[in-house]
Amino acid sequence: MDKKVIVITGGPGTGKSSCINALKKRGLICFEEISREVTKKAQAEGIDQLFLTQPLLFSELLLKGREQQYREAQKHASNLVFLDRGIPDVLAYMDFIGDDYPENFTHSCKTHLYSQVFILAPWQEIYQSDNERYENFDQAVEIHHHLIKTYQHYNYELYDVPFGSIEKRVDFILNTLK
């Protein structure tokens, strides 16, 4: 069996992390979202929202972290690894705020390729803001559109995960694996 590195993406508050946690409970190998880790570290250093104050620095840190996750996933003993967000997410968020980014961002998207990408659409009923999530629901919808555009630009077929319970969403993901 070939190595499968699967991305679960979507705007903020769509249930990605809940799906990742449910996949873990089923014994699957999952790598968690790293933006919260970067945000919390910056907050500990007195920067409330690094993405808003220094978006390029924040995005460079995310890019490095996601490249590292990709390498770790490739080396992992398991042939099936799930990631909470992928490298193209970094570019989609930069496009969302309208900032430019260096060529190495696009190069990274072209050289770190995923087996399959699942996307979760914004869902008003489950959306919640918190200390690391600054976006409102309308912004989450806009980010969703940027994610679709960015992943399609890099020739990914996106699999829309339907609304439903976490268990039904995870079942859909597992039943749709290629």
Residue pairs with C-beta under 8 A, 6 or more apart in sequence:
1 79
2 79
2 115
3 73
3 74
3 79
3 81
3 115
4 79
4 80
4 81
4 115
4 116
4 177
5 70
5 73
5 74
5 81
5 83
5 114
5 115
6 80
6 81
6 82
6 83
6 114
6 115
6 116
6 117
6 118
6 173
6 177
7 82
7 83
7 85
7 86
7 114
7 116
7 117
7 118
8 16
8 19
8 20
8 82
8 83
8 84
8 85
8 118
8 119
8 120
8 161
8 173
9 16
9 85
9 86
9 88
9 89
9 117
9 118
9 119
9 120
9 147
9 151
10 16
10 119
10 120
10 121
10 122
10 144
10 147
10 161
11 120
11 121
11 122
11 135
11 140
11 141
11 142
11 143
11 144
11 147
12 127
12 133
12 135
12 139
12 140
12 143
13 122
13 123
13 126
13 127
13 128
13 129
13 133
13 135
13 137
13 140
14 120
14 121
14 122
14 123
14 126
14 127
14 140
14 144
15 120
15 123
15 126
15 166
15 169
16 33
16 84
16 85
16 120
17 32
17 33
17 84
18 166
19 120
19 161
19 166
19 169
19 170
19 173
20 30
20 32
20 33
20 82
20 84
21 30
22 166
22 167
22 169
22 170
23 30
23 82
23 170
23 173
24 30
26 170
26 174
28 78
28 80
28 82
29 73
29 76
29 78
29 80
29 81
29 82
30 81
30 82
30 83
30 84
31 69
31 72
31 73
31 81
31 82
31 83
31 84
32 84
33 84
33 85
34 62
34 65
34 66
34 69
34 85
35 51
35 62
35 85
35 132
36 132
37 65
38 50
38 58
38 61
38 62
38 65
39 49
39 50
39 51
39 58
39 132
40 132
42 49
42 50
42 58
43 131
47 53
47 54
49 134
50 57
50 58
51 58
51 59
51 93
51 134
52 134
55 93
55 94
55 97
55 99
56 94
56 99
56 101
59 90
59 93
59 94
59 101
59 105
62 89
62 90
63 87
63 90
63 104
63 105
63 108
66 83
66 85
66 86
66 87
66 89
66 90
66 112
67 87
67 108
67 112
69 83
70 83
70 86
70 87
70 112
73 81
73 83
80 177
83 114
86 112
86 114
86 117
86 151
87 108
87 109
87 112
88 109
88 147
88 150
88 151
88 153
88 154
88 156
89 147
89 150
90 101
90 105
91 101
91 105
91 106
91 109
91 150
92 143
92 146
92 147
92 149
92 150
92 151
93 143
93 146
94 100
94 101
94 105
95 146
95 149
95 150
96 139
96 142
96 143
96 146
109 154
110 154
114 156
115 178
116 157
116 159
116 177
116 178
117 151
117 156
117 157
117 158
117 159
118 158
118 159
118 160
118 161
118 173
118 176
119 144
119 147
119 148
119 151
119 158
119 159
119 160
119 161
120 161
120 169
121 144
121 160
121 161
121 163
122 137
122 140
122 141
122 144
123 163
124 137
127 137
127 140
129 135
129 136
135 143
148 158
151 158
152 158
159 173
159 176
161 169
161 172
161 173
162 168
162 169
162 172
163 169
164 172
